[in-house]
Amino acid sequence: MSNVDDIVARLKQDFMEDTIDRIDRIETTIDRVAGGMDSASAGVAELRREAHTIKGLAGSFGFPLVGAIAHRFEDYIADLTAIDDQEAASLVDFTSWVREVIESGTNPPAEEETRILRSLPSRSAKTANDSHKDAATPKNLEILIVTATTVQAHFLQREMREKGYRTITARTAVEAFQTVVQSRPDAIISAAVLDGLSGIELIRALAAMKTTGEKPLALLTSFEPGHPDLVGLPGNVTIISNRGKKTGEHLAGFLASIAG
């Protein structure tokens, strides 16, 4: 083994050991908050910090699945205000998978990545009121939301969760491509304005890809359907206006098309 290989191996081992330590701290924090020993607000803030660090480092050391799990963990706790025993059990599902992948020493194949990600707890599955779900909505459908705006992401997640859909998020086109490969979402909705590659170009690219070309795609934009920037979009792309009441109406139509 060359000196460079030896350094990389040591760095990877350091990352693995550090991640296990972080998972231990996360699980201790979960137990302390659930047991009433620590406040929920301080505990959740600590969970966010640890998960964010794991997410930021995992891909660099050959564990993209760990980064994806940490990302979903962040999404799951985004609006968390309390941790009871049931919530604690759900949170440990995330940490258990991170621990298992890290201890295995290697990232699993793509098919296994998708299976693991789809098995993780979803906020929609826990909080959506079953009486408000459309009986025709297929179970376990997952929608990728791509937007750089937190307020917009929360609005879209809330609307979709109320209909019983699972949601995952990405903030950039690059992150969206990685999420598509790992999670294979059933539908994708993107804001037109993103940092770097625009949402319009992202949707065009996804429509041209074999793995996503036939999936329901939607573009959230202030442009009217006849705007020059939207000319030539594939037929399976739904235009959702982000202007006032139209947003909810258009989104409902898009979700209905997925369920149908």
Secondary structure, DSSP 8 states (H G I E B T S, - for coil): --HHHHHHHHHHHHHHHHHHHHHHHHHHHHHHHHTTSS-HHHHHHHHHHHHHHHHHHHGGGT-HHHHHHHHHHHHHHTT-----HHHHHHHHHHHHHHHHHHHHTS---HHHHHHHHHHS--HHHHHS-GGGS-TTS-TT-EEEEE-S-HHHHHHHHHHHHHTT-EEEEESSHHHHHHHHHHH--SEEEEES--SSS-HHHHHHHHHHSTTTTTS-EEEEESS-TT-GGGTT--TTEEEEE-STHHHHHHHHHHHHHHH-
